Amino acid sequence: MIRQLTMEDDLQCQKLIQTKPAENLFIIGDIESYGYEQDFQKLWGDFDESGKLKAVLLKYEKNYIPYAADSFNAEGFAAIINEDPEFSMLSGLEPFTKAIEPYLIRKLSTKRKLFYVKLTSSERLKLSDNVGVKELKTEEINRLKHLLQQIPEFQDKPFNLEIKRRNMELGAARCYYIEEDGLMVSTASTSAENTSSAMIVAVGTDSNYKRKGYATACLSKLCADLLQEGKELCLFYENPEAGSIYARLGFEQIGYWMMYTYETS
């Protein structure tokens, strides 16, 4: 049976999603931030015959994210999505999105498949190299924007100063960096932080300061602090070569994170 979830279902919902904090980063964070009854956010649950919750479907704005502990009613979740005129995105771990995809009637525009890895231990982090790593203050955000604009892989990605500042003030994001010659030259950040997990983003170094271990130092310090707080860490990447860096630090592959976009009517 599928029905919409309310705050009364929170205990059972948390029991399901908190078993995999990294895998459920977005669902956990959105529930913490916005709860169950918003115009732009809703959740549905798939229950077995005994009334136990076995799967959830989150709607946030135009995007849907499913998660299940085991088999679930993919056709039923798809029916909910198909009835939403605002729907344009489906994302989530591959087994769940793959199950729903055949039942969606909207025309597919794009489909991306990203490696999805998580870190739960600090054993392999390079903690001896992070003595020069600093935590970014909100008044330094302009410096971060300037650095990312110098790094090719981030040049075409939007950077909203106000959103970044707000997320840092709310505790949903943080950033560490290294400076040399008075310049910020390397960085690593988090996004979508919640009480159980965080996403690693924007790891990079100015090309003039590469091969010095700066990005590894920033990432190691950031990860160590988050793990100390009891949070699991996760990140997406597309380039397998970049993934080798994360593997050396102890990140383990969860699977693949899928991102679908669909044409709107």
Residue pairs with C-beta under 8 A, 6 or more apart in sequence:
1 46
1 47
2 44
2 45
2 46
2 47
2 73
2 76
2 77
2 80
3 44
3 45
3 47
4 42
4 43
4 44
4 45
5 13
5 36
5 43
5 44
5 45
5 56
6 36
6 37
7 35
7 36
7 37
9 36
9 45
9 53
10 31
10 36
12 45
12 52
12 53
13 31
13 43
13 45
13 53
13 56
14 31
15 53
16 53
16 54
16 55
16 56
16 67
16 69
17 24
17 27
17 28
17 31
17 56
17 67
18 24
18 28
18 196
19 69
20 67
21 28
21 196
21 197
21 231
21 232
22 118
22 120
22 197
22 232
22 233
22 234
22 254
23 67
23 93
23 118
23 234
23 254
24 67
24 197
25 192
25 194
25 197
25 198
25 199
25 234
26 58
26 60
26 65
26 192
27 43
27 56
27 58
27 65
27 67
28 194
28 195
28 196
28 197
29 172
29 192
29 193
29 194
29 197
30 41
30 58
30 60
31 43
32 194
32 195
33 172
34 40
34 41
35 41
36 42
36 43
40 60
40 61
41 58
41 59
41 60
41 61
42 58
42 59
43 56
43 57
43 58
43 59
44 56
44 57
44 77
44 80
45 53
45 55
45 56
45 57
46 53
46 54
46 55
46 56
46 57
46 68
46 72
46 73
46 76
46 77
47 53
47 54
48 54
54 68
54 69
54 70
54 71
54 72
55 66
55 67
55 68
55 69
55 72
55 73
55 77
55 96
56 66
56 67
56 68
57 64
57 65
57 66
57 77
57 80
57 81
58 64
58 65
58 66
58 67
59 84
61 86
62 86
62 87
62 88
62 89
63 88
63 89
63 90
63 91
64 77
64 81
64 87
64 89
64 90
64 91
65 90
65 91
65 92
66 72
66 74
66 77
66 92
66 96
66 97
66 100
67 92
67 93
67 96
68 96
72 96
72 99
74 96
74 99
74 100
74 103
75 103
77 100
78 100
78 103
78 104
79 103
81 87
81 90
81 100
81 104
82 103
82 104
82 105
82 106
85 264
85 265
86 264
87 106
87 262
87 264
88 106
88 261
88 262
88 263
88 264
89 259
89 260
89 261
89 262
90 97
90 100
90 101
90 104
90 258
90 259
90 260
90 262
91 97
91 257
91 258
91 259
91 260
92 257
92 258
93 116
93 254
93 255
93 256
93 257
93 258
94 113
94 255
94 256
94 257
94 258
95 255
97 258
97 260
98 258
101 260
104 262
106 262
106 263
106 264
106 265
107 262
107 263
108 260
108 261
108 262
108 263
109 261
109 262
109 263
110 259
110 260
110 261
111 258
111 259
111 260
111 261
112 238
112 258
112 259
112 260
113 256
113 257
113 258
114 236
114 237
114 238
114 256
114 257
114 258
114 259
115 236
115 237
115 238
115 240
115 243
115 253
115 256
115 257
116 234
116 235
116 236
116 253
116 254
116 255
116 256
116 257
117 234
117 235
117 237
117 243
117 246
117 247
117 251
117 252
117 253
117 254
118 232
118 233
118 234
118 251
118 252
118 254
119 223
119 227
119 232
119 233
119 234
119 246
119 249
119 250
119 251
119 252
120 227
120 232
120 233
120 252
121 227
121 250
122 223
122 224
122 227
122 228
122 250
123 250
124 248
124 249
124 250
125 220
125 223
125 224
125 249
125 250
126 213
126 216
126 217
126 220
126 249
127 220
127 221
127 224
129 213
129 216
129 217
129 220
130 217
130 218
130 220
130 221
130 224
132 178
132 179
132 217
133 176
133 177
133 178
133 217
133 218
133 221
134 176
134 177
134 178
134 179
135 174
135 175
135 176
136 143
136 144
136 168
136 174
136 175
136 176
136 177
136 187
136 189
138 165
138 168
138 169
140 184
141 161
141 164
141 165
141 168
142 161
143 177
143 184
144 164
144 175
144 177
144 184
144 187
144 189
145 159
145 161
146 184
147 177
147 183
147 184
147 185
147 186
147 187
147 204
147 206
148 154
148 155
148 157
148 159
148 187
148 202
148 204
149 155
149 159
150 206
150 207
151 204
151 205
151 206
151 207
152 207
153 204
154 202
154 204
164 173
167 173
167 191
168 174
168 175
171 193
172 191
172 192
172 193
172 194
173 189
173 190
173 191
173 192
173 193
174 189
174 190
174 193
174 222
175 187
175 188
175 189
175 190
175 202
176 187
176 188
176 189
176 218
176 221
176 222
177 184
177 185
177 186
177 187
177 188
177 218
178 184
178 185
178 186
178 187
178 214
178 217
178 218
179 185
180 209
183 206
185 205
185 206
185 208
185 209
185 214
186 204
186 205
186 206
186 209
186 214
186 215
186 217
186 218
187 202
187 203
187 204
187 205
187 215
187 218
188 200
188 202
188 203
188 215
188 218
188 219
188 222
189 200
189 201
189 202
189 203
189 222
190 198
190 199
190 200
190 201
190 222
190 226
191 198
191 199
191 201
192 198
192 199
193 199
193 226
193 231
195 231
196 230
196 231
196 232
197 231
197 232
197 233
197 234
198 226
198 231
198 232
198 233
198 234
199 233
199 234
199 235
199 236
200 219
200 222
200 223
200 233
200 234
200 235
201 235
203 215
203 218
203 219
204 215
205 212
205 214
205 215
215 245
216 245
216 249
219 249
220 249
223 233
223 249
226 233
227 233
233 251
234 254
235 246
235 251
236 257
237 243
237 246
